[in-house]
Amino acid sequence: MVRSMPSALTYEPVAQCSTTRARAATLHLPHGPVQLPMFMPVATQASLKGLTYEQLEDTGCRLCLNNTYHLGLKPGQATLDAVGGAHKLQGWSHNILTDSGGFQMVSLLKLAKVTEEGVRFLSPHDGTPMLLTPEHSISLQNSIGSDIIMQLDDVIATTSPDHARIKEATERSIRWLDRCIEAHKYPERQNLFCIIQGGLDLELRRKCCEEMVARDTPGIAIGGLSGGEAKEAYCSVVKECTALLPENKPRYVMGVGYPEDLVVSVALGADMFDCVWPTRTARFGNALTSGGVLNLRRVAYANDFSPIEEGCVCTCCRPREEGGLGITKAFIYHVASKETSAAHLLTMHNVQFQISLMESVRKSIIEDQFPQFLRDFFLKLYPNKKYPEWVVGALEGVGVQLA
């Protein structure tokens, strides 16, 4: 028997784009409101690589992601219970979302075996065995105390040719959701999101949407994407799923972080995103800008004394008289190959860039100027107007012509 969940969130609609499926809303969570659409930085092990939590708060971030699998290994559930959860452990007073650990079935596949019971892992730390069941995943997330918790799902790479395995994983994810709902101890303060699976098979996605929506969880995620599939296929899945999801609940597309993917996904009707890429690429000397990614390790920037991005409000780009550091591209080039400070500074910039991008998207939706925002955004990325075919096709599908 399907049992729906109580909700510890309120989805407050603010505006709807009159052309695309884009929407703006306020998501009221136990640790404060979050403005949608939004991007979540990833603090996998309760730490965002390269930023203190005070610096993360300064970017305007009000919801970040932790990983259940990693926190279950270290510091472990006993420590989480003793300290009173991840908010206290990491000194973060705002909201946390936890990934259930299901993604590790893909990323750590050589260390994992999936059965109906759950996932048996060999710890990447010391090789010791660990069984992650739906019940244990929820128990760990209850101990973490995150504001949004994710069901344990059976995750298969979208590029897998094994359709029977994808079908099995989709059906298993539905069964595991029921077990997660049954195991969840604190629905009055933690919001359990289901995860739509089905690979690139739209019929499987439709069936999964129907089953998951019937469980009436507080929010809904679209999972299993950003695994190397063609962008056209990605857009087809997102568009198909958002059309079937309730209007009054947040829609979270997991693992998405490239700026162009974010704005197109918003146009297709998605609200929430996360990815490690903005922080990871910073550690390789890469800066996100409205004109594309800049590799500041290149000698071409050795005497470039302009900010990383003109008009950016991050601490690095803001002039000193405005309370910023006034960091230039030349300085980043100077320290990028020899000092950890470069990664730190670029992480500050990249996280701010993503959050500011989503704030601009939201503003354009509220003003009903989102189609023009899309045209301006892609023209800056592709001044020669040679737009990727997948972008043109996806946006034409929701009524926007870039040319």
VENQUI-V719007 format. One record per residue. N is the residue number from 1. SS is DSSP state (@ for helix, = for strand, . for the rest). Layout:
# VENQUI-V719007
n: <N N>
ss: <SS SS>
This chain:
# VENQUI-V719007
n: <1 2 3 4 5 6 7 8 9 10 11 12 13 14 15 16 17 18 19 20 21 22 23 24 25 26 27 28 29 30 31 32 33 34 35 36 37 38 39 40 41 42 43 44 45 46 47 48 49 50 51 52 53 54 55 56 57 58 59 60 61 62 63 64 65 66 67 68 69 70 71 72 73 74 75 76 77 78 79 80 81 82 83 84 85 86 87 88 89 90 91 92 93 94 95 96 97 98 99 100 101 102 103 104 105 106 107 108 109 110 111 112 113 114 115 116 117 118 119 120 121 122 123 124 125 126 127 128 129 130 131 132 133 134 135 136 137 138 139 140 141 142 143 144 145 146 147 148 149 150 151 152 153 154 155 156 157 158 159 160 161 162 163 164 165 166 167 168 169 170 171 172 173 174 175 176 177 178 179 180 181 182 183 184 185 186 187 188 189 190 191 192 193 194 195 196 197 198 199 200 201 202 203 204 205 206 207 208 209 210 211 212 213 214 215 216 217 218 219 220 221 222 223 224 225 226 227 228 229 230 231 232 233 234 235 236 237 238 239 240 241 242 243 244 245 246 247 248 249 250 251 252 253 254 255 256 257 258 259 260 261 262 263 264 265 266 267 268 269 270 271 272 273 274 275 276 277 278 279 280 281 282 283 284 285 286 287 288 289 290 291 292 293 294 295 296 297 298 299 300 301 302 303 304 305 306 307 308 309 310 311 312 313 314 315 316 317 318 319 320 321 322 323 324 325 326 327 328 329 330 331 332 333 334 335 336 337 338 339 340 341 342 343 344 345 346 347 348 349 350 351 352 353 354 355 356 357 358 359 360 361 362 363 364 365 366 367 368 369 370 371 372 373 374 375 376 377 378 379 380 381 382 383 384 385 386 387 388 389 390 391 392 393 394 395 396 397 398 399 400 401 402 403>
ss: <. . . . . . . . . = = = = = = = . . . . . . = = = = = = = . . = = = = = . = = = . = . . . . . . . . . . @ @ @ @ @ @ . . . . = = = = = @ @ @ @ @ @ @ @ @ @ @ @ @ @ @ @ . . @ @ @ @ @ . . . . = = = = = . . . . @ @ @ @ . @ @ @ = = = . . . . = = = = . . . . . . = = = = . @ @ @ @ @ @ @ @ @ @ @ . . . = = = . . . . . . . . . . . . @ @ @ @ @ @ @ @ @ @ @ @ @ @ @ @ @ @ @ @ @ . . . . . . . = = = = = = . . . . . @ @ @ @ @ @ @ @ @ @ @ @ @ . . . . = = = = . . . . . . . . @ @ @ @ @ @ @ @ @ @ @ @ @ @ . . . . . . = = = . . . . . @ @ @ @ @ @ @ @ @ . . . . = = = . . @ @ @ @ @ @ . . . = = = = . . = = = = . . . @ @ @ . . . . . . . . . . . . . . . . . . @ @ @ . . . . . . @ @ @ @ @ @ @ @ . . . @ @ @ @ @ @ @ @ @ @ @ @ @ @ @ @ @ @ @ @ @ @ @ @ @ @ @ . . . @ @ @ @ @ @ @ @ @ @ @ @ . . . . . . . @ @ @ @ @ @ @ @ . . . . . . .>
